[in-house]
Amino acid sequence: MNYGDCIALRKAAAADEPFLLSLYQSTRQDELDVVPWSDSEKADFVRMQFNAQKTDYSRRFPDAEISIVTVDGGDAGRTWINRDAHEIRLLDIALVPDLRGKGVGTALLLRLQEEAKKSGLLLRHSVHKTNLGAIRFYRRLGFTQVEDYQTHDLMEWSGVMPDEAARLEEVLD
């Protein structure tokens, strides 16, 4: 299914906090499945990490925009994006498990790429080095590593849309 036409963004509100916490927990589920903690301990850990992320991003990117991703009107994920005079920084993107790998993330990234292209701004995103699936995803969309941090790679989109990059590869082969 092509989700491009049924995806919308709305500004996150305080009432979205339970959804955002649940979404965050779903992104950490693989880690939580292997620790010998009680459900209560896992919930406390998730809440602590969720709050730490929120505090860190809010401190470093006070003007960033948190949006709820909706698909066909239902809450489906979130984006956290900072825009300044030099770049569009995708701080975080997360989707509910049912929609991962179905093209929703790609549609959202293509929109950001189009925005970056029109505005002439860099599009950047930090990816954890152990998240090989995400690294492949961003590379497929034309991102390249521009900085190597201890735990993360800063990836940047070159300004070439993915379909253009594929055509360039065909021409160069």
C-alpha positions in Angstrom: 0.0 0.0 0.0 1.2 3.5 -0.8 0.8 5.5 2.4 2.0 8.8 0.9 -1.4 10.3 0.5 -2.8 9.4 3.9 0.1 10.5 6.1 -0.2 13.8 8.0 1.6 15.5 10.8 0.2 17.5 13.7 1.9 19.3 16.4 2.3 17.1 19.5 0.4 18.2 22.6 0.6 17.3 26.3 -2.3 14.9 25.8 -0.1 12.9 23.4 2.3 12.0 26.2 0.9 8.5 26.9 1.1 7.7 23.1 4.6 9.1 22.9 5.8 7.0 25.9 4.2 3.9 24.5 5.8 4.5 21.1 9.2 5.1 22.7 8.8 1.8 24.7 8.1 0.0 21.4 11.4 1.2 20.0 13.3 -0.3 23.0 11.3 -3.6 23.1 14.1 -5.8 21.7 16.4 -4.5 24.5 13.8 -5.0 27.1 13.0 -8.6 26.0 16.4 -9.8 27.1 16.8 -8.2 30.5 15.6 -10.1 33.6 13.6 -7.2 35.0 10.1 -7.1 36.2 7.5 -5.3 34.1 7.5 -2.5 36.7 11.3 -2.2 36.4 11.1 -2.1 32.7 8.4 0.5 32.8 10.5 2.6 35.2 13.5 2.3 32.9 11.5 3.3 29.8 10.1 6.3 31.6 13.6 7.4 32.7 15.1 7.0 29.2 12.1 8.8 27.6 12.5 11.7 30.0 16.2 11.8 29.5 15.8 12.0 25.7 13.2 14.7 26.0 15.4 16.7 28.4 18.5 16.3 26.2 16.8 17.2 22.9 14.9 20.1 24.5 18.2 21.5 25.9 20.2 21.1 22.7 17.4 22.0 20.3 15.0 24.3 22.1 13.2 25.2 18.9 12.7 21.7 17.6 9.2 20.6 16.5 7.7 17.4 17.8 4.9 16.1 15.5 2.6 13.2 15.7 2.5 11.2 12.5 -1.0 10.1 11.5 -2.0 7.6 8.9 -5.6 7.6 7.9 -6.3 9.8 10.9 -4.8 7.4 13.5 -1.7 8.1 15.5 1.1 6.2 13.8 4.4 7.7 15.1 6.4 10.9 15.7 9.0 13.1 14.2 11.3 15.4 16.1 12.8 18.0 13.8 15.0 21.0 14.3 15.3 23.6 11.6 17.8 26.4 11.6 19.5 28.7 9.1 22.0 25.9 8.1 20.2 22.6 8.3 17.2 20.5 8.9 18.1 18.0 11.6 16.0 15.0 12.0 16.5 14.3 15.7 14.2 11.3 15.8 11.6 9.4 13.9 9.6 6.5 15.2 6.6 4.6 14.0 4.3 2.1 15.6 5.4 -1.5 15.0 2.6 -2.3 12.6 3.8 0.4 10.2 7.5 -0.2 10.3 8.9 -1.3 7.0 5.8 -0.4 5.1 6.9 2.8 3.4 5.7 5.4 5.9 9.2 6.3 7.0 10.3 6.5 3.4 7.4 8.9 2.6 8.3 11.1 5.6 12.0 11.2 4.6 11.2 12.0 1.0 9.1 15.0 2.2 12.1 16.2 4.3 14.4 15.7 1.3 12.1 17.8 -0.9 11.9 20.5 1.8 15.7 20.5 2.1 16.1 20.7 -1.7 13.7 23.6 -2.0 15.2 25.5 0.9 18.8 24.8 0.0 19.5 23.5 3.6 21.4 20.4 4.6 19.4 17.4 5.8 21.1 15.6 8.7 20.4 12.8 11.1 22.5 10.9 13.7 22.2 7.1 13.6 23.4 4.7 16.3 26.2 2.6 14.9 24.6 -0.6 16.0 21.3 0.2 14.1 22.4 -1.4 10.9 18.8 -1.5 9.5 18.5 2.3 9.9 22.0 2.9 8.4 20.9 0.8 5.3 17.6 2.7 5.2 19.3 6.2 5.1 22.0 5.1 2.7 19.2 3.8 0.3 17.7 7.3 0.5 21.0 8.9 -0.5 22.5 9.8 3.0 26.2 9.4 3.6 28.2 9.4 6.8 29.9 12.8 7.3 31.0 12.5 10.9 32.0 9.6 13.1 31.1 9.9 16.8 31.8 7.2 19.3 28.3 5.7 19.3 26.7 7.5 16.4 27.3 8.4 12.8 26.1 11.8 11.5 24.6 11.2 8.2 23.8 13.9 5.6 21.7 13.9 2.5 23.6 15.1 -0.5 20.7 16.9 -2.2 20.2 14.2 -4.8 16.7 12.6 -4.6 16.8 8.8 -4.4 15.4 8.2 -7.9 18.0 10.6 -9.3 20.8 8.7 -7.5 19.6 5.4 -9.0 19.6 7.0 -12.5 23.1 8.4 -11.9 24.3 4.9 -10.8 22.9 3.4 -14.0 24.6 6.1 -16.1 27.9 5.6 -14.3 27.8 1.7 -14.6 
